Amino acid sequence: MEEAARRSLIRTAMKAPYLSREDEHDLAVRWKECGDQQAMHAITTAHMRLVISMASKFRYFGLSPNDLIQEGHVGLLEAAARFEPERDIRFSTYATWWIRASMQDYILRNWSIVRGGTSSAQKALFFNLRRLRAKLSQGSDPLPGGAIYREISTALGVSEADVAMMDSRLSGPDTSLNAPLVDENGSADRMDFLVADDPLPDAMVEDTIDIERRNLWLRGALEVLNARELKIINERRLQDDGATLEALGAKLGISKERVRQIETRAIEKLRSALMKVDPSFAQAA
């Protein structure tokens, strides 16, 4: 059914008359200035053969030709809506970019469940890798794989690692994690063989709750300290780069031994306050 529909579409497109530059310009002006829907239909119908021709260039990506043609038609309509006849260029020249962009975007969205081509360089790599690889592999003295990657990375302005990764993606289809595998114990899913070093979700939630609870207890315990004790504990124990006894003594105008004494006393006060809510947490202090 799909093949019959595509052939019918091709026959219809081939029967559409070619437009001269003058006819094309007149239709574009009628659409642009008067909103003439018939003029727009005439100019897009006459260029459907361009859409079909461009769709054939993307046939190696394994997507439906009919879907590619439909996406190209969307690009054609976008080109017609944006075309400015006063610039005195042929509509086909302008529409080619929109048609190609629409098809390429469709391919990138549907070729793989993993989205690729998210940058202009990656997009160029996706659509040119096979062509460049085939070109560099031809001749009596073809380049080895590593040299081919270097040539392609230089030509497209991407890293060799990106070329190697894209080549591996294009060489095979996506594999479902639920794809069945057969081992000595019977059938299993591919997901069953994936190893994760992360803790289980319930353990992660439990750790998060414990950390939040202990932080709350610590903030409450800090309230038993006076201003100088709180400053010393904050500078010495609660910063990533704790201050030295000498530096803190110079800042407070006391000796480093006095700073050590105040710090020891403050820790004892914190331990006493924390033992009232969680003895094990106090021992860690």
Rosetta blueprint (number, residue, H / E / L):
1 M L
2 E H
3 E H
4 A H
5 A H
6 R H
7 R H
8 S H
9 L H
10 I H
11 R H
12 T H
13 A H
14 M H
15 K H
16 A L
17 P L
18 Y L
19 L L
20 S L
21 R H
22 E H
23 D H
24 E H
25 H H
26 D H
27 L H
28 A H
29 V H
30 R H
31 W H
32 K H
33 E H
34 C H
35 G L
36 D L
37 Q H
38 Q H
39 A H
40 M H
41 H H
42 A H
43 I H
44 T H
45 T H
46 A L
47 H L
48 M H
49 R H
50 L H
51 V H
52 I H
53 S H
54 M H
55 A H
56 S H
57 K L
58 F L
59 R H
60 Y H
61 F H
62 G L
63 L L
64 S L
65 P H
66 N H
67 D H
68 L H
69 I H
70 Q H
71 E H
72 G H
73 H H
74 V H
75 G H
76 L H
77 L H
78 E H
79 A H
80 A H
81 A H
82 R H
83 F L
84 E L
85 P H
86 E H
87 R H
88 D L
89 I L
90 R L
91 F H
92 S H
93 T H
94 Y H
95 A H
96 T H
97 W H
98 W H
99 I H
100 R H
101 A H
102 S H
103 M H
104 Q H
105 D H
106 Y H
107 I H
108 L H
109 R H
110 N H
111 W L
112 S L
113 I L
114 V L
115 R L
116 G L
117 G L
118 T L
119 S L
120 S H
121 A H
122 Q H
123 K H
124 A H
125 L H
126 F H
127 F H
128 N H
129 L H
130 R H
131 R H
132 L H
133 R H
134 A H
135 K H
136 L H
137 S H
138 Q L
139 G L
140 S L
141 D L
142 P L
143 L L
144 P L
145 G H
146 G H
147 A H
148 I H
149 Y H
150 R H
151 E H
152 I H
153 S H
154 T H
155 A H
156 L H
157 G L
158 V L
159 S L
160 E H
161 A H
162 D H
163 V H
164 A H
165 M H
166 M H
167 D H
168 S H
169 R H
170 L H
171 S L
172 G L
173 P L
174 D L
175 T L
176 S L
177 L L
178 N L
179 A L
180 P E
181 L E
182 V E
183 D E
184 E L
185 N L
186 G E
187 S E
188 A E
189 D E
190 R H
191 M H
192 D H
193 F H
194 L L
195 V L
196 A L
197 D L
198 D L
199 P L
200 L L
201 P H
202 D H
203 A H
204 M H
205 V H
206 E H
207 D H
208 T H
209 I H
210 D H
211 I H
212 E H
213 R H
214 R H
215 N H
216 L H
217 W H
218 L H
219 R H
220 G H
221 A H
222 L H
223 E H
224 V H
225 L L
226 N L
227 A H
228 R H
229 E H
230 L H
231 K H
232 I H
233 I H
234 N H
235 E H
236 R H
237 R H
238 L L
239 Q L
240 D L
241 D L
242 G L
243 A L
244 T L
245 L H
246 E H
247 A H
248 L H
249 G H
250 A H
251 K H
252 L H
253 G L
254 I L
255 S L
256 K H
257 E H
258 R H
259 V H
260 R H
261 Q H
262 I H
263 E H
264 T H
265 R H
266 A H
267 I H
268 E H
269 K H
270 L H
271 R H
272 S H
273 A H
274 L H
275 M H
276 K L
277 V L
278 D L
279 P H
280 S H
281 F H
282 A H
283 Q H
284 A H
285 A L
